[in-house]
C-alpha cells in the first residue's frame, strides 16, 4: 500500500507542480516536497484560515464545507483539497500546468488519498 510520502512524491512529479504539501487542519506540516527556496511550513501555516473562511461562506450560502478550492495567485495556482477532518492537501501549480486533469484526479481519488493520511 502506498504511503503519504509516495502520494506527495507522485503529485510533485507531475509537470508544472511546484509543491505538494500535506498538512493538518491546524496548519502543521505532515509531509511535503517543494521547489528549492519555498518554505513549506510557512506556506502550510496559512492554509487553515483559507479553509475557515471558505467553510463560513459555505455555511452562509447553505452549501456545506469546503471540499476543494482553486486560488489564482499572481505567479501560480494553489489547490487546497480537504481530505478528511484532520488533513489537507495543498498543491502549488504553475499557471501553464494541466489543472483540469489534476483536479479530476484529486476529486476521483479523494477517498483513497484520505485513507493514506
Backbone as XML, in Angstrom:
<?xml version="1.0"?>
<chain id="A" units="angstrom">
  <residue number="1" name="UNK">
    <atom name="N" x="0.851" y="-1.185" z="0.000"/>
    <atom name="CA" x="0.000" y="0.000" z="0.000"/>
    <atom name="C" x="0.895" y="1.245" z="0.000"/>
  </residue>
  <residue number="2" name="UNK">
    <atom name="N" x="0.566" y="2.236" z="-0.821"/>
    <atom name="CA" x="1.363" y="3.457" z="-0.857"/>
    <atom name="C" x="1.281" y="4.222" z="0.465"/>
  </residue>
  <residue number="3" name="UNK">
    <atom name="N" x="2.267" y="5.063" z="0.691"/>
    <atom name="CA" x="2.322" y="5.884" z="1.896"/>
    <atom name="C" x="2.042" y="7.342" z="1.542"/>
  </residue>
  <residue number="4" name="UNK">
    <atom name="N" x="1.954" y="8.163" z="2.573"/>
    <atom name="CA" x="1.799" y="9.606" z="2.355"/>
    <atom name="C" x="2.975" y="10.134" z="1.543"/>
  </residue>
  <residue number="5" name="UNK">
    <atom name="N" x="4.164" y="9.676" z="1.865"/>
    <atom name="CA" x="5.372" y="10.117" z="1.156"/>
    <atom name="C" x="5.285" y="9.768" z="-0.332"/>
  </residue>
  <residue number="6" name="UNK">
    <atom name="N" x="4.749" y="8.578" z="-0.641"/>
    <atom name="CA" x="4.574" y="8.172" z="-2.038"/>
    <atom name="C" x="3.580" y="9.091" z="-2.745"/>
  </residue>
  <residue number="7" name="UNK">
    <atom name="N" x="2.496" y="9.422" z="-2.060"/>
    <atom name="CA" x="1.483" y="10.315" z="-2.616"/>
    <atom name="C" x="2.074" y="11.682" z="-2.929"/>
  </residue>
  <residue number="8" name="UNK">
    <atom name="N" x="2.780" y="12.246" z="-1.967"/>
    <atom name="CA" x="3.385" y="13.567" z="-2.146"/>
    <atom name="C" x="4.371" y="13.534" z="-3.308"/>
  </residue>
  <residue number="9" name="UNK">
    <atom name="N" x="5.178" y="12.503" z="-3.384"/>
    <atom name="CA" x="6.157" y="12.372" z="-4.466"/>
    <atom name="C" x="5.462" y="12.264" z="-5.824"/>
  </residue>
  <residue number="10" name="UNK">
    <atom name="N" x="4.389" y="11.486" z="-5.892"/>
    <atom name="CA" x="3.678" y="11.317" z="-7.161"/>
    <atom name="C" x="3.064" y="12.631" z="-7.639"/>
  </residue>
  <residue number="11" name="UNK">
    <atom name="N" x="2.483" y="13.387" z="-6.734"/>
    <atom name="CA" x="1.894" y="14.674" z="-7.109"/>
    <atom name="C" x="2.985" y="15.646" z="-7.527"/>
  </residue>
  <residue number="12" name="UNK">
    <atom name="N" x="4.059" y="15.688" z="-6.771"/>
    <atom name="CA" x="5.154" y="16.626" z="-7.055"/>
    <atom name="C" x="5.808" y="16.341" z="-8.405"/>
  </residue>
  <residue number="13" name="UNK">
    <atom name="N" x="5.794" y="15.102" z="-8.855"/>
    <atom name="CA" x="6.424" y="14.733" z="-10.120"/>
    <atom name="C" x="5.597" y="15.142" z="-11.334"/>
  </residue>
  <residue number="14" name="UNK">
    <atom name="N" x="4.352" y="15.510" z="-11.125"/>
    <atom name="CA" x="3.515" y="15.950" z="-12.252"/>
    <atom name="C" x="4.105" y="17.214" z="-12.852"/>
  </residue>
  <residue number="15" name="UNK">
    <atom name="N" x="4.007" y="17.334" z="-14.142"/>
    <atom name="CA" x="4.543" y="18.501" z="-14.827"/>
    <atom name="C" x="3.832" y="19.766" z="-14.343"/>
  </residue>
  <residue number="16" name="UNK">
    <atom name="N" x="4.612" y="20.762" z="-13.978"/>
    <atom name="CA" x="4.070" y="22.042" z="-13.546"/>
    <atom name="C" x="3.784" y="22.159" z="-12.067"/>
  </residue>
  <residue number="17" name="UNK">
    <atom name="N" x="3.925" y="21.071" z="-11.311"/>
    <atom name="CA" x="3.667" y="21.125" z="-9.876"/>
    <atom name="C" x="4.927" y="21.607" z="-9.159"/>
  </residue>
  <residue number="18" name="UNK">
    <atom name="N" x="4.785" y="22.677" z="-8.413"/>
    <atom name="CA" x="5.900" y="23.265" z="-7.678"/>
    <atom name="C" x="5.958" y="22.805" z="-6.230"/>
  </residue>
  <residue number="19" name="UNK">
    <atom name="N" x="4.817" y="22.386" z="-5.701"/>
    <atom name="CA" x="4.777" y="21.952" z="-4.301"/>
    <atom name="C" x="3.587" y="21.037" z="-4.083"/>
  </residue>
  <residue number="20" name="UNK">
    <atom name="N" x="3.822" y="20.014" z="-3.282"/>
    <atom name="CA" x="2.751" y="19.144" z="-2.790"/>
    <atom name="C" x="2.952" y="19.054" z="-1.289"/>
  </residue>
  <residue number="21" name="UNK">
    <atom name="N" x="1.954" y="19.495" z="-0.545"/>
    <atom name="CA" x="2.088" y="19.613" z="0.904"/>
    <atom name="C" x="0.867" y="18.968" z="1.568"/>
  </residue>
  <residue number="22" name="UNK">
    <atom name="N" x="1.116" y="18.055" z="2.483"/>
    <atom name="CA" x="0.056" y="17.501" z="3.324"/>
    <atom name="C" x="0.212" y="18.159" z="4.688"/>
  </residue>
  <residue number="23" name="UNK">
    <atom name="N" x="-0.886" y="18.695" z="5.205"/>
    <atom name="CA" x="-0.831" y="19.374" z="6.490"/>
    <atom name="C" x="-2.059" y="19.033" z="7.303"/>
  </residue>
  <residue number="24" name="UNK">
    <atom name="N" x="-1.955" y="19.238" z="8.588"/>
    <atom name="CA" x="-3.099" y="19.075" z="9.468"/>
    <atom name="C" x="-3.990" y="20.291" z="9.376"/>
  </residue>
  <residue number="25" name="UNK">
    <atom name="N" x="-5.211" y="20.163" z="9.858"/>
    <atom name="CA" x="-6.140" y="21.297" z="9.859"/>
    <atom name="C" x="-5.637" y="22.448" z="10.724"/>
  </residue>
  <residue number="26" name="UNK">
    <atom name="N" x="-4.663" y="22.162" z="11.580"/>
    <atom name="CA" x="-4.062" y="23.192" z="12.417"/>
    <atom name="C" x="-2.920" y="23.922" z="11.711"/>
  </residue>
  <residue number="27" name="UNK">
    <atom name="N" x="-2.587" y="23.511" z="10.489"/>
    <atom name="CA" x="-1.531" y="24.158" z="9.728"/>
    <atom name="C" x="-0.158" y="23.545" z="9.915"/>
  </residue>
  <residue number="28" name="UNK">
    <atom name="N" x="-0.070" y="22.514" z="10.738"/>
    <atom name="CA" x="1.230" y="21.871" z="10.949"/>
    <atom name="C" x="1.531" y="20.906" z="9.804"/>
  </residue>
  <residue number="29" name="UNK">
    <atom name="N" x="2.753" y="20.967" z="9.334"/>
    <atom name="CA" x="3.211" y="20.175" z="8.212"/>
    <atom name="C" x="3.258" y="18.693" z="8.565"/>
  </residue>
  <residue number="30" name="UNK">
    <atom name="N" x="2.722" y="17.851" z="7.686"/>
    <atom name="CA" x="2.817" y="16.403" z="7.833"/>
    <atom name="C" x="3.894" y="15.876" z="6.898"/>
  </residue>
  <residue number="31" name="UNK">
    <atom name="N" x="3.852" y="16.276" z="5.626"/>
    <atom name="CA" x="4.864" y="15.885" z="4.646"/>
    <atom name="C" x="4.809" y="16.855" z="3.485"/>
  </residue>
  <residue number="32" name="UNK">
    <atom name="N" x="5.922" y="16.991" z="2.783"/>
    <atom name="CA" x="5.935" y="17.902" z="1.643"/>
    <atom name="C" x="7.114" y="17.624" z="0.734"/>
  </residue>
  <residue number="33" name="UNK">
    <atom name="N" x="6.935" y="18.030" z="-0.510"/>
    <atom name="CA" x="8.016" y="18.135" z="-1.476"/>
    <atom name="C" x="7.763" y="19.425" z="-2.227"/>
  </residue>
  <residue number="34" name="UNK">
    <atom name="N" x="8.757" y="20.318" z="-2.201"/>
    <atom name="CA" x="8.591" y="21.638" z="-2.805"/>
    <atom name="C" x="9.832" y="22.016" z="-3.593"/>
  </residue>
  <residue number="35" name="UNK">
    <atom name="N" x="9.683" y="23.003" z="-4.477"/>
    <atom name="CA" x="10.822" y="23.524" z="-5.212"/>
    <atom name="C" x="11.783" y="24.189" z="-4.226"/>
  </residue>
  <residue number="36" name="UNK">
    <atom name="N" x="13.059" y="24.205" z="-4.550"/>
    <atom name="CA" x="14.029" y="24.861" z="-3.665"/>
    <atom name="C" x="13.660" y="26.320" z="-3.407"/>
  </residue>
  <residue number="37" name="UNK">
    <atom name="N" x="13.834" y="26.731" z="-2.173"/>
    <atom name="CA" x="13.563" y="28.113" z="-1.784"/>
    <atom name="C" x="12.165" y="28.352" z="-1.243"/>
  </residue>
  <residue number="38" name="UNK">
    <atom name="N" x="11.272" y="27.386" z="-1.360"/>
    <atom name="CA" x="9.919" y="27.540" z="-0.841"/>
    <atom name="C" x="9.850" y="26.930" z="0.552"/>
  </residue>
  <residue number="39" name="UNK">
    <atom name="N" x="9.366" y="27.690" z="1.518"/>
    <atom name="CA" x="9.264" y="27.237" z="2.899"/>
    <atom name="C" x="7.893" y="26.594" z="3.114"/>
  </residue>
  <residue number="40" name="UNK">
    <atom name="N" x="7.857" y="25.270" z="3.063"/>
    <atom name="CA" x="6.593" y="24.534" z="3.164"/>
    <atom name="C" x="5.885" y="24.787" z="4.486"/>
  </residue>
  <residue number="41" name="UNK">
    <atom name="N" x="6.621" y="24.876" z="5.572"/>
    <atom name="CA" x="5.991" y="25.113" z="6.878"/>
    <atom name="C" x="5.312" y="26.475" z="6.924"/>
  </residue>
  <residue number="42" name="UNK">
    <atom name="N" x="5.972" y="27.473" z="6.368"/>
    <atom name="CA" x="5.414" y="28.824" z="6.361"/>
    <atom name="C" x="4.140" y="28.876" z="5.512"/>
  </residue>
  <residue number="43" name="UNK">
    <atom name="N" x="4.180" y="28.241" z="4.354"/>
    <atom name="CA" x="3.021" y="28.212" z="3.474"/>
    <atom name="C" x="1.873" y="27.446" z="4.140"/>
  </residue>
  <residue number="44" name="UNK">
    <atom name="N" x="2.171" y="26.284" z="4.710"/>
    <atom name="CA" x="1.146" y="25.445" z="5.347"/>
    <atom name="C" x="0.437" y="26.186" z="6.478"/>
  </residue>
  <residue number="45" name="UNK">
    <atom name="N" x="1.148" y="27.022" z="7.177"/>
    <atom name="CA" x="0.571" y="27.737" z="8.320"/>
    <atom name="C" x="-0.574" y="28.668" z="7.911"/>
  </residue>
  <residue number="46" name="UNK">
    <atom name="N" x="-0.633" y="29.065" z="6.638"/>
    <atom name="CA" x="-1.666" y="29.999" z="6.187"/>
    <atom name="C" x="-2.920" y="29.310" z="5.652"/>
  </residue>
  <residue number="47" name="UNK">
    <atom name="N" x="-2.853" y="28.030" z="5.425"/>
    <atom name="CA" x="-3.980" y="27.311" z="4.818"/>
    <atom name="C" x="-5.210" y="27.223" z="5.730"/>
  </residue>
  <residue number="48" name="UNK">
    <atom name="N" x="-5.069" y="26.981" z="7.037"/>
    <atom name="CA" x="-6.277" y="26.866" z="7.880"/>
    <atom name="C" x="-7.195" y="28.089" z="7.823"/>
  </residue>
  <residue number="49" name="UNK">
    <atom name="N" x="-6.646" y="29.272" z="7.703"/>
    <atom name="CA" x="-7.520" y="30.452" z="7.643"/>
    <atom name="C" x="-8.303" y="30.486" z="6.332"/>
  </residue>
  <residue number="50" name="UNK">
    <atom name="N" x="-7.717" y="30.010" z="5.250"/>
    <atom name="CA" x="-8.441" y="29.925" z="3.975"/>
    <atom name="C" x="-9.624" y="28.977" z="4.137"/>
  </residue>
  <residue number="51" name="UNK">
    <atom name="N" x="-9.360" y="27.821" z="4.744"/>
    <atom name="CA" x="-10.416" y="26.824" z="4.943"/>
    <atom name="C" x="-11.508" y="27.369" z="5.850"/>
  </residue>
  <residue number="52" name="UNK">
    <atom name="N" x="-11.119" y="28.040" z="6.916"/>
    <atom name="CA" x="-12.096" y="28.582" z="7.860"/>
    <atom name="C" x="-13.065" y="29.536" z="7.162"/>
  </residue>
  <residue number="53" name="UNK">
    <atom name="N" x="-12.527" y="30.479" z="6.383"/>
    <atom name="CA" x="-13.399" y="31.453" z="5.740"/>
    <atom name="C" x="-14.218" y="30.834" z="4.616"/>
  </residue>
  <residue number="54" name="UNK">
    <atom name="N" x="-13.658" y="29.849" z="3.917"/>
    <atom name="CA" x="-14.427" y="29.156" z="2.884"/>
    <atom name="C" x="-15.564" y="28.347" z="3.511"/>
  </residue>
  <residue number="55" name="UNK">
    <atom name="N" x="-15.295" y="27.708" z="4.645"/>
    <atom name="CA" x="-16.355" y="26.976" z="5.352"/>
    <atom name="C" x="-17.460" y="27.921" z="5.818"/>
  </residue>
  <residue number="56" name="UNK">
    <atom name="N" x="-17.083" y="29.100" z="6.290"/>
    <atom name="CA" x="-18.082" y="30.078" z="6.714"/>
    <atom name="C" x="-18.921" y="30.547" z="5.532"/>
  </residue>
  <residue number="57" name="UNK">
    <atom name="N" x="-18.280" y="30.738" z="4.383"/>
    <atom name="CA" x="-19.015" y="31.106" z="3.175"/>
    <atom name="C" x="-19.997" y="30.004" z="2.805"/>
  </residue>
  <residue number="58" name="UNK">
    <atom name="N" x="-19.518" y="28.758" z="2.821"/>
    <atom name="CA" x="-20.388" y="27.625" z="2.506"/>
    <atom name="C" x="-21.562" y="27.516" z="3.459"/>
  </residue>
  <residue number="59" name="UNK">
    <atom name="N" x="-21.310" y="27.761" z="4.737"/>
    <atom name="CA" x="-22.394" y="27.711" z="5.726"/>
    <atom name="C" x="-23.397" y="28.841" z="5.484"/>
  </residue>
  <residue number="60" name="UNK">
    <atom name="N" x="-22.908" y="30.039" z="5.221"/>
    <atom name="CA" x="-23.803" y="31.177" z="4.974"/>
    <atom name="C" x="-24.659" y="30.962" z="3.736"/>
  </residue>
  <residue number="61" name="UNK">
    <atom name="N" x="-24.084" y="30.328" z="2.742"/>
    <atom name="CA" x="-24.816" y="30.080" z="1.499"/>
    <atom name="C" x="-25.577" y="28.754" z="1.536"/>
  </residue>
  <residue number="62" name="UNK">
    <atom name="N" x="-25.488" y="28.076" z="2.680"/>
    <atom name="CA" x="-26.130" y="26.772" z="2.855"/>
    <atom name="C" x="-25.691" y="25.781" z="1.784"/>
  </residue>
  <residue number="63" name="UNK">
    <atom name="N" x="-24.356" y="25.734" z="1.555"/>
    <atom name="CA" x="-23.784" y="24.857" z="0.538"/>
    <atom name="C" x="-22.779" y="23.869" z="1.117"/>
  </residue>
  <residue number="64" name="UNK">
    <atom name="N" x="-22.544" y="23.920" z="2.420"/>
    <atom name="CA" x="-21.662" y="22.956" z="3.057"/>
    <atom name="C" x="-20.220" y="23.412" z="3.146"/>
  </residue>
  <residue number="65" name="UNK">
    <atom name="N" x="-19.410" y="22.515" z="3.665"/>
    <atom name="CA" x="-17.997" y="22.812" z="3.933"/>
    <atom name="C" x="-17.162" y="22.738" z="2.658"/>
  </residue>
  <residue number="66" name="UNK">
    <atom name="N" x="-16.022" y="23.359" z="2.712"/>
    <atom name="CA" x="-15.072" y="23.363" z="1.605"/>
    <atom name="C" x="-14.587" y="21.948" z="1.309"/>
  </residue>
  <residue number="67" name="UNK">
    <atom name="N" x="-14.592" y="21.603" z="0.046"/>
    <atom name="CA" x="-14.000" y="20.349" z="-0.419"/>
    <atom name="C" x="-12.680" y="20.654" z="-1.126"/>
  </residue>
  <residue number="68" name="UNK">
    <atom name="N" x="-12.755" y="21.523" z="-2.144"/>
    <atom name="CA" x="-11.576" y="21.911" z="-2.916"/>
    <atom name="C" x="-11.706" y="23.381" z="-3.288"/>
  </residue>
  <residue number="69" name="UNK">
    <atom name="N" x="-10.599" y="24.084" z="-3.196"/>
    <atom name="CA" x="-10.553" y="25.481" z="-3.626"/>
    <atom name="C" x="-9.375" y="25.663" z="-4.564"/>
  </residue>
  <residue number="70" name="UNK">
    <atom name="N" x="-9.586" y="26.469" z="-5.593"/>
    <atom name="CA" x="-8.501" y="26.834" z="-6.504"/>
    <atom name="C" x="-8.319" y="28.335" z="-6.376"/>
  </residue>
  <residue number="71" name="UNK">
    <atom name="N" x="-7.107" y="28.720" z="-6.021"/>
    <atom name="CA" x="-6.783" y="30.136" z="-5.860"/>
    <atom name="C" x="-5.820" y="30.538" z="-6.968"/>
  </residue>
  <residue number="72" name="UNK">
    <atom name="N" x="-6.179" y="31.569" z="-7.704"/>
    <atom name="CA" x="-5.290" y="32.067" z="-8.734"/>
    <atom name="C" x="-4.438" y="33.175" z="-8.128"/>
  </residue>
  <residue number="73" name="UNK">
    <atom name="N" x="-3.166" y="32.880" z="-7.971"/>
    <atom name="CA" x="-2.223" y="33.847" z="-7.438"/>
    <atom name="C" x="-1.503" y="34.521" z="-8.612"/>
  </residue>
  <residue number="74" name="UNK">
    <atom name="N" x="-0.764" y="35.562" z="-8.351"/>
    <atom name="CA" x="-0.113" y="36.303" z="-9.425"/>
    <atom name="C" x="0.827" y="35.432" z="-10.256"/>
  </residue>
  <residue number="75" name="UNK">
    <atom name="N" x="1.564" y="34.517" z="-9.602"/>
    <atom name="CA" x="2.565" y="33.721" z="-10.317"/>
    <atom name="C" x="2.331" y="32.222" z="-10.227"/>
  </residue>
  <residue number="76" name="UNK">
    <atom name="N" x="1.184" y="31.808" z="-9.753"/>
    <atom name="CA" x="0.943" y="30.380" z="-9.541"/>
    <atom name="C" x="-0.541" y="30.151" z="-9.267"/>
  </residue>
  <residue number="77" name="UNK">
    <atom name="N" x="-0.913" y="28.889" z="-9.238"/>
    <atom name="CA" x="-2.245" y="28.490" z="-8.800"/>
    <atom name="C" x="-2.073" y="27.644" z="-7.550"/>
  </residue>
  <residue number="78" name="UNK">
    <atom name="N" x="-2.990" y="27.772" z="-6.625"/>
    <atom name="CA" x="-2.956" y="26.974" z="-5.403"/>
    <atom name="C" x="-4.242" y="26.166" z="-5.327"/>
  </residue>
  <residue number="79" name="UNK">
    <atom name="N" x="-4.092" y="24.862" z="-5.122"/>
    <atom name="CA" x="-5.236" y="23.976" z="-4.951"/>
    <atom name="C" x="-5.233" y="23.506" z="-3.504"/>
  </residue>
  <residue number="80" name="UNK">
    <atom name="N" x="-6.317" y="23.776" z="-2.791"/>
    <atom name="CA" x="-6.486" y="23.338" z="-1.411"/>
    <atom name="C" x="-7.582" y="22.288" z="-1.423"/>
  </residue>
  <residue number="81" name="UNK">
    <atom name="N" x="-7.228" y="21.073" z="-1.019"/>
    <atom name="CA" x="-8.191" y="19.973" z="-1.035"/>
    <atom name="C" x="-8.301" y="19.387" z="0.367"/>
  </residue>
  <residue number="82" name="UNK">
    <atom name="N" x="-9.488" y="19.473" z="0.937"/>
    <atom name="CA" x="-9.731" y="18.926" z="2.273"/>
    <atom name="C" x="-9.930" y="17.419" z="2.133"/>
  </residue>
  <residue number="83" name="UNK">
    <atom name="N" x="-8.998" y="16.662" z="2.660"/>
    <atom name="CA" x="-9.013" y="15.209" z="2.521"/>
    <atom name="C" x="-9.858" y="14.531" z="3.587"/>
  </residue>
  <residue number="84" name="UNK">
    <atom name="N" x="-9.797" y="15.062" z="4.801"/>
    <atom name="CA" x="-10.500" y="14.474" z="5.932"/>
    <atom name="C" x="-10.680" y="15.569" z="6.980"/>
  </residue>
  <residue number="85" name="UNK">
    <atom name="N" x="-11.353" y="15.269" z="8.083"/>
    <atom name="CA" x="-11.466" y="16.270" z="9.145"/>
    <atom name="C" x="-10.116" y="16.665" z="9.746"/>
  </residue>
  <residue number="86" name="UNK">
    <atom name="N" x="-9.080" y="15.868" z="9.476"/>
    <atom name="CA" x="-7.772" y="16.131" z="10.069"/>
    <atom name="C" x="-6.683" y="16.534" z="9.085"/>
  </residue>
  <residue number="87" name="UNK">
    <atom name="N" x="-6.884" y="16.332" z="7.781"/>
    <atom name="CA" x="-5.791" y="16.522" z="6.833"/>
    <atom name="C" x="-6.224" y="17.289" z="5.592"/>
  </residue>
  <residue number="88" name="UNK">
    <atom name="N" x="-5.258" y="18.040" z="5.056"/>
    <atom name="CA" x="-5.474" y="18.893" z="3.890"/>
    <atom name="C" x="-4.303" y="18.690" z="2.937"/>
  </residue>
  <residue number="89" name="UNK">
    <atom name="N" x="-4.593" y="18.760" z="1.653"/>
    <atom name="CA" x="-3.567" y="18.724" z="0.622"/>
    <atom name="C" x="-3.506" y="20.093" z="-0.027"/>
  </residue>
  <residue number="90" name="UNK">
    <atom name="N" x="-2.308" y="20.632" z="-0.122"/>
    <atom name="CA" x="-2.065" y="21.889" z="-0.829"/>
    <atom name="C" x="-1.136" y="21.577" z="-1.987"/>
  </residue>
  <residue number="91" name="UNK">
    <atom name="N" x="-1.526" y="21.996" z="-3.185"/>
    <atom name="CA" x="-0.688" y="21.816" z="-4.362"/>
    <atom name="C" x="-0.508" y="23.180" z="-5.009"/>
  </residue>
  <residue number="92" name="UNK">
    <atom name="N" x="0.750" y="23.588" z="-5.188"/>
    <atom name="CA" x="1.057" y="24.815" z="-5.918"/>
    <atom name="C" x="1.452" y="24.424" z="-7.330"/>
  </residue>
  <residue number="93" name="UNK">
    <atom name="N" x="0.807" y="25.052" z="-8.306"/>
    <atom name="CA" x="0.939" y="24.650" z="-9.700"/>
    <atom name="C" x="1.257" y="25.866" z="-10.561"/>
  </residue>
  <residue number="94" name="UNK">
    <atom name="N" x="2.141" y="25.676" z="-11.532"/>
    <atom name="CA" x="2.419" y="26.734" z="-12.494"/>
    <atom name="C" x="1.160" y="26.991" z="-13.319"/>
  </residue>
  <residue number="95" name="UNK">
    <atom name="N" x="0.930" y="28.231" z="-13.726"/>
    <atom name="CA" x="-0.285" y="28.547" z="-14.483"/>
    <atom name="C" x="-0.425" y="27.759" z="-15.785"/>
  </residue>
  <residue number="96" name="UNK">
    <atom name="N" x="0.677" y="27.303" z="-16.353"/>
    <atom name="CA" x="0.630" y="26.573" z="-17.621"/>
    <atom name="C" x="0.340" y="25.080" z="-17.459"/>
  </residue>
  <residue number="97" name="UNK">
    <atom name="N" x="0.273" y="24.580" z="-16.230"/>
    <atom name="CA" x="0.064" y="23.153" z="-15.980"/>
    <atom name="C" x="-1.368" y="22.737" z="-16.313"/>
  </residue>
  <residue number="98" name="UNK">
    <atom name="N" x="-1.572" y="21.433" z="-16.493"/>
    <atom name="CA" x="-2.890" y="20.881" z="-16.786"/>
    <atom name="C" x="-3.683" y="20.759" z="-15.485"/>
  </residue>
  <residue number="99" name="UNK">
    <atom name="N" x="-4.294" y="21.841" z="-15.090"/>
    <atom name="CA" x="-5.022" y="21.899" z="-13.825"/>
    <atom name="C" x="-6.273" y="21.029" z="-13.855"/>
  </residue>
  <residue number="100" name="UNK">
    <atom name="N" x="-6.930" y="20.965" z="-14.980"/>
    <atom name="CA" x="-8.154" y="20.180" z="-15.084"/>
    <atom name="C" x="-7.924" y="18.711" z="-14.759"/>
  </residue>
  <residue number="101" name="UNK">
    <atom name="N" x="-6.873" y="18.143" z="-15.297"/>
    <atom name="CA" x="-6.563" y="16.743" z="-15.040"/>
    <atom name="C" x="-6.223" y="16.527" z="-13.569"/>
  </residue>
  <residue number="102" name="UNK">
    <atom name="N" x="-5.454" y="17.442" z="-12.976"/>
    <atom name="CA" x="-5.108" y="17.334" z="-11.559"/>
    <atom name="C" x="-6.365" y="17.383" z="-10.697"/>
  </residue>
  <residue number="103" name="UNK">
    <atom name="N" x="-7.253" y="18.326" z="-10.954"/>
    <atom name="CA" x="-8.487" y="18.445" z="-10.177"/>
    <atom name="C" x="-9.354" y="17.202" z="-10.322"/>
  </residue>
  <residue number="104" name="UNK">
    <atom name="N" x="-9.441" y="16.676" z="-11.525"/>
    <atom name="CA" x="-10.224" y="15.461" z="-11.754"/>
    <atom name="C" x="-9.673" y="14.305" z="-10.934"/>
  </residue>
  <residue number="105" name="UNK">
    <atom name="N" x="-8.359" y="14.116" z="-10.975"/>
    <atom name="CA" x="-7.749" y="13.003" z="-10.256"/>
    <atom name="C" x="-7.874" y="13.168" z="-8.743"/>
  </residue>
  <residue number="106" name="UNK">
    <atom name="N" x="-7.726" y="14.385" z="-8.250"/>
    <atom name="CA" x="-7.883" y="14.610" z="-6.815"/>
    <atom name="C" x="-9.318" y="14.315" z="-6.374"/>
  </residue>
  <residue number="107" name="UNK">
    <atom name="N" x="-10.272" y="14.768" z="-7.161"/>
    <atom name="CA" x="-11.673" y="14.541" z="-6.791"/>
    <atom name="C" x="-12.030" y="13.056" z="-6.872"/>
  </residue>
  <residue number="108" name="UNK">
    <atom name="N" x="-11.588" y="12.410" z="-7.926"/>
    <atom name="CA" x="-11.897" y="10.997" z="-8.133"/>
    <atom name="C" x="-11.255" y="10.104" z="-7.074"/>
  </residue>
  <residue number="109" name="UNK">
    <atom name="N" x="-10.074" y="10.495" z="-6.614"/>
    <atom name="CA" x="-9.311" y="9.664" z="-5.676"/>
    <atom name="C" x="-9.298" y="10.199" z="-4.249"/>
  </residue>
  <residue number="110" name="UNK">
    <atom name="N" x="-10.182" y="11.134" z="-3.923"/>
    <atom name="CA" x="-10.183" y="11.773" z="-2.604"/>
    <atom name="C" x="-10.236" y="10.742" z="-1.464"/>
  </residue>
  <residue number="111" name="UNK">
    <atom name="N" x="-11.109" y="9.753" z="-1.567"/>
    <atom name="CA" x="-11.244" y="8.757" z="-0.500"/>
    <atom name="C" x="-9.978" y="7.915" z="-0.362"/>
  </residue>
  <residue number="112" name="UNK">
    <atom name="N" x="-9.392" y="7.541" z="-1.491"/>
    <atom name="CA" x="-8.153" y="6.756" z="-1.448"/>
    <atom name="C" x="-7.001" y="7.556" z="-0.848"/>
  </residue>
  <residue number="113" name="UNK">
    <atom name="N" x="-6.924" y="8.820" z="-1.234"/>
    <atom name="CA" x="-5.880" y="9.704" z="-0.706"/>
    <atom name="C" x="-6.079" y="9.895" z="0.798"/>
  </residue>
  <residue number="114" name="UNK">
    <atom name="N" x="-7.314" y="10.144" z="1.202"/>
    <atom name="CA" x="-7.623" y="10.352" z="2.621"/>
    <atom name="C" x="-7.262" y="9.132" z="3.448"/>
  </residue>
  <residue number="115" name="UNK">
    <atom name="N" x="-7.396" y="7.936" z="2.875"/>
    <atom name="CA" x="-7.058" y="6.718" z="3.611"/>
    <atom name="C" x="-5.570" y="6.627" z="3.921"/>
  </residue>
  <residue number="116" name="UNK">
    <atom name="N" x="-4.750" y="7.316" z="3.151"/>
    <atom name="CA" x="-3.305" y="7.296" z="3.395"/>
    <atom name="C" x="-2.894" y="8.204" z="4.554"/>
  </residue>
  <residue number="117" name="UNK">
    <atom name="N" x="-3.742" y="9.181" z="4.835"/>
    <atom name="CA" x="-3.365" y="10.212" z="5.813"/>
    <atom name="C" x="-3.706" y="9.794" z="7.217"/>
  </residue>
</chain>
